[in-house]
Amino acid sequence: MLPGSMQGTGWPPQGDLNEIQLNGRPAYRLFARNLTIESKKGFGYVCESNNYIFMLIGSAYSSPKDLQSAIENMKFDSPHY
């Protein structure tokens, strides 16, 4: 999830990769915007939980702040085997 890896996708990065916390764990966030639809915003997150690294990608036509808030306030659960 590097800003340069998004070239040619129609989703240019908006700003830099940011270090944040997701459920108290270190994570990285990158914002993007769709070139053809002004209101469509994208979010990419990379984080580690329960010894797994995951990438979460979301996009929204409306209320991108609500989606961002939902993602950044989610709680991780322990796996139940």
N, C-alpha and C positions, 0 to 999 in steps of 0.2 A: 504494500500500500504506500507507494512512493509517488509524490506529485508527478514525476516524469513518466511514470508508467501509465498515466491516464491520457497521454497524447493520442489524438485520433479517435477518441471515444465519444466526442461531443459533450463530455462532462469535464470542463477544465476545473482544476482545483481553485478554491477561493481561500487564499491565505496559505499559511504554513501548516505542517503537521504539528498538532498540539499534544503535549503530554497532559493527561487528565487522570482521574480516578473513576473506576466503575466498581461500585460495591466495595470500595476500599482497596481495590487492586490497581496497580499501575496499568494504564492503557494509553493508546494513542488514537487521536481523532483527526479526520481530514474532512473538510467541507468541500462540496462541489456544486456546480450549477449546470443545468441543462441549457445548451446554447439555443435550442429552438423554442423552448417554453420558459419564459422569464420567471414564472412563479414556481417552477419545479426545482426543488433543492434536494441535494443528496448528502448523505453522511456515511462515512466509513470509520469503523472502530476495530482495533485489534487489541486483544486482552488475553490473559491466561486465567484459567479457573480449573481447579481439581486436576492439575498437571496436564491440561490441554490448552493449546493456543487456538483461539478462534477469531474469525473475522465476521463482523456483522455489518451489513450494508442496508441502508434504508433510503427511501426517497418519498417526497410528498409534494402534491400539487398545491394543497392548501394546508395551512397550519403547520409549517415545518418546525416551528418552535415547540408545538405540542409533541410531535414525534421525537424531536431531540430530547425534550424533557423526559418522555417515557423511557427512552433508551438509557439515558444517563442516570435514571433513578431506579432501574431494575435491580432486583435482588437475585443473587445466584443461590442455588440450592445444591446440597451434596447429592451425588448420585446414589440411587437406591438399587442395589443389585440383588 
